[in-house]
């Protein structure tokens, strides 16, 4: 089989694998440490709580977060036969179908892969998983604007992308580049909006007070500059951090933090339903 035929066969397999997914949402950031994975996970939980069929995939093959955020150690991934293909069966938690390279490798071992190898692993992870019928497949992308992002947008063509930043100017500058990449004419993926994480701190004993630890409304100002929707602010909280460590996403609860994530989820659903 020549390279052209191999490429065509790969494209057909990917198209078939994604055919039962209504919307693919990419969640990105300009830099690490801004809470992109936390936003992706809690967005998935909020959508599942609303009754939508949801999948969530680690597209960050170098730094997979789902094993920690759902408290799933290395686990056996089962296979199912679909026609002439064997597909991986995603792990399910809280009504969400999950797939991560972290489920299949030693979580403490570094993945020392070059860009093409990582890109191929991502394509296999997404296209060789039996997602079934989904309303939303959320992709937790790696930070930045590299090979993984290019493979993702060119191969799977998300319905839209949302980006996460924190208020300080360093994070804002980096996410500006990531948004501009998706706005590039050669890529042209719709931008669903911007989420400002760790926007402020509110002590439990002073529920009406907001302390802007990392600066004030940097993400909100950037959304105006780039003319993208501002989807909401997520407060910094010990509760969110503890929930992440426990593998019990904060959106499973009923508190101020979960309501902030629900606002973001509702706005995304509204935007995609208009398409």
C-alpha positions in Angstrom: 0.0 0.0 0.0 1.5 3.4 -1.0 1.6 6.4 1.4 -1.4 8.0 -0.3 -3.6 4.9 0.1 -2.4 4.5 3.8 -3.3 8.1 4.5 -6.7 7.7 2.8 -7.4 4.6 4.8 -6.4 6.4 8.0 -8.7 9.3 7.3 -11.6 6.9 6.6 -11.1 5.1 9.9 -11.0 8.4 11.8 -14.1 9.7 10.1 -15.9 6.4 11.0 -14.7 6.5 14.6 -15.9 10.2 15.0 -19.2 9.8 13.1 -21.3 9.3 16.2 -20.0 12.4 18.0 -22.1 15.5 17.7 -19.5 18.1 19.0 -15.8 17.9 19.7 -14.6 20.7 22.0 -10.9 21.4 22.4 -9.8 22.9 25.7 -6.5 24.7 25.5 -4.2 27.2 27.1 -1.0 29.2 26.3 1.0 27.8 29.2 0.8 25.1 31.8 -0.4 25.5 35.4 -3.4 27.6 34.6 -6.0 24.9 35.4 -6.8 23.9 31.9 -7.4 20.2 32.9 -9.5 21.3 35.9 -11.7 23.3 33.6 -12.0 20.4 31.1 -12.9 17.9 33.7 -15.5 20.0 35.5 -17.0 21.1 32.2 -17.4 17.4 31.4 -19.0 16.7 34.8 -21.4 19.7 34.4 -22.5 18.5 30.9 -23.0 14.9 32.2 -25.1 16.2 35.1 -27.4 17.9 32.6 -28.0 14.6 30.9 -25.7 14.9 27.9 -23.6 12.0 26.6 -20.1 13.0 27.3 -16.6 11.8 26.5 -13.3 13.2 27.8 -9.9 12.5 26.3 -6.4 13.4 27.4 -4.8 15.0 24.3 -1.9 16.0 26.5 0.1 12.8 25.9 3.2 14.1 27.7 1.4 15.2 30.9 -1.9 13.2 31.2 -4.0 14.5 34.0 -7.1 12.3 34.0 -5.6 9.5 36.1 -5.1 12.0 39.0 -8.3 14.0 38.5 -10.4 10.9 38.5 -8.3 8.8 40.9 -7.7 6.1 38.4 -4.4 4.2 38.5 -3.0 2.3 35.6 -5.9 0.1 34.5 -6.6 -2.6 32.1 -8.2 -1.2 28.9 -10.6 -3.7 27.4 -11.3 -4.1 23.7 -14.5 -4.6 21.7 -15.0 -5.8 18.1 -16.6 -3.3 15.8 -16.9 -4.7 12.3 -13.4 -5.6 11.2 -11.8 -3.3 13.8 -10.9 -3.8 17.5 -11.5 -0.7 19.5 -10.6 0.3 23.1 -13.4 0.6 25.6 -13.2 3.9 27.5 -13.2 3.9 31.3 -16.4 5.4 32.8 -16.7 7.6 35.8 -19.6 9.8 36.9 -21.4 9.2 33.6 -18.4 10.3 31.5 -16.4 8.1 29.0 -12.7 8.6 29.7 -9.6 7.8 27.7 -6.0 8.7 28.6 -2.5 7.4 27.7 -2.0 7.6 31.5 -4.3 4.6 31.9 -1.9 2.4 29.9 1.6 3.4 31.0 3.4 3.9 34.3 2.2 7.3 35.4 5.5 8.2 36.9 7.5 7.3 33.8 8.2 10.1 31.2 7.0 9.7 27.7 10.2 10.5 25.7 8.5 10.7 22.3 9.3 13.0 19.4 6.5 15.1 17.9 5.5 12.7 15.1 5.3 9.8 17.6 3.2 11.8 20.0 0.9 12.9 17.2 0.4 9.4 16.0 -0.4 8.2 19.6 -3.0 10.9 19.9 -4.7 9.9 16.6 -4.8 6.3 17.8 -6.1 7.3 21.2 -9.0 9.2 19.7 -9.9 7.1 16.6 -9.4 3.6 18.1 -11.6 4.2 21.1 -15.2 3.0 21.0 -16.9 6.3 22.1 -20.4 5.3 20.9 -23.0 8.0 20.6 -21.8 11.3 22.2 -23.2 14.8 22.4 -19.8 16.2 23.4 -16.2 14.9 23.3 -14.0 17.2 25.3 -10.3 17.2 24.5 -7.8 18.3 27.2 -5.0 19.6 25.0 -1.4 20.2 26.0 -0.5 23.9 26.5 1.1 25.9 23.7 0.9 25.7 19.9 2.9 22.7 18.8 2.6 19.4 17.0 -0.3 18.0 19.1 -2.5 21.0 18.5 -1.8 21.0 14.8 -2.6 17.3 14.5 -5.7 17.8 16.6 -7.2 20.6 14.5 -6.2 19.3 11.1 -7.3 15.7 11.7 -10.4 16.0 14.0 -11.7 19.5 13.2 -13.3 20.4 16.6 -16.6 22.2 16.6 -14.9 24.9 18.7 -12.2 25.6 21.2 -12.2 27.3 24.6 -9.1 28.6 26.2 -8.1 29.0 29.9 -5.9 31.6 31.5 -5.2 33.1 34.8 -5.4 36.9 35.3 -1.7 37.8 35.4 -0.1 39.2 32.2 2.3 36.3 31.7 -0.6 33.8 31.3 -2.6 36.3 29.2 0.2 36.9 26.8 0.7 33.2 26.3 -3.0 32.4 25.7 -3.2 35.3 23.2 -0.8 33.3 21.0 -2.8 30.1 21.4 -6.1 31.9 20.4 -4.4 33.5 17.4 -3.2 30.1 16.3 -6.7 28.8 16.1 -7.9 32.0 14.4 -5.2 31.5 11.7 -6.8 31.3 8.2 -5.1 27.9 7.7 -6.7 26.5 10.8 -9.8 28.5 11.4 -11.4 26.6 14.3 -14.3 28.6 16.0 -13.3 30.1 19.3 -16.0 29.4 21.9 -14.5 31.8 24.4 -12.1 32.4 27.2 -12.3 31.2 30.8 -10.4 33.0 33.6 -9.3 30.5 36.2 -8.1 31.4 39.7 -9.7 34.8 39.1 -10.2 35.7 42.8 -10.2 34.3 46.3 -13.2 34.5 48.6 -12.7 33.3 52.2 -15.5 31.1 53.6 -15.9 33.4 56.5 -16.2 36.5 54.2 -18.4 35.3 51.4 -19.0 38.8 50.0 -15.3 39.6 49.6 -13.1 39.0 46.6 -9.3 39.2 46.7 -7.6 39.4 43.4 -4.4 37.5 44.2 -3.1 37.2 40.6 -4.3 40.5 39.3 -7.7 41.6 38.2 -9.7 40.6 35.1 -6.7 40.1 32.7 -8.7 37.4 30.9 -11.7 39.5 30.6 -9.7 42.4 29.1 -8.1 40.0 26.6 -11.5 38.7 25.5 -12.5 42.3 24.6 -9.2 42.9 22.8 -9.5 39.7 20.7 -13.3 40.0 20.3 -14.0 36.5 21.8 -16.7 35.7 24.3 -15.8 35.8 28.0 -17.3 32.5 29.4 -16.8 33.2 33.1 -14.5 33.4 36.1 -13.5 30.5 38.3 -12.4 31.4 41.8 -9.3 30.0 43.4 -10.2 27.7 46.2 -8.9 25.0 48.6 -12.0 23.1 47.8 -11.1 22.8 44.1 -7.5 21.8 44.9 -8.7 19.1 47.4 -11.3 17.8 45.0 -8.6 17.4 42.3 -6.4 15.5 44.7 -9.3 13.3 45.8 -10.3 12.5 42.2 -13.8 13.8 42.9 -14.3 16.9 40.6 -15.7 19.9 42.4 -18.6 20.1 39.9 -20.1 17.0 41.5 -20.9 19.1 44.5 -23.3 22.1 45.0 -21.2 25.1 46.0 -20.0 28.4 44.6 -17.2 26.8 42.6 -19.4 24.2 40.9 -21.9 26.9 40.0 -19.1 28.9 38.4 -18.2 25.9 36.2 -21.9 25.4 35.4 -22.1 28.9 34.1 -19.3 28.1 31.6 -20.9 24.8 30.6 -24.3 26.5 30.0 -22.8 29.2 27.8 -20.9 26.6 25.7 -24.1 24.6 25.1 -26.0 27.7 24.2 -23.3 28.7 21.6 -23.1 25.3 20.0 -26.8 24.8 19.9 -27.0 28.0 17.7 -24.9 26.4 15.0 
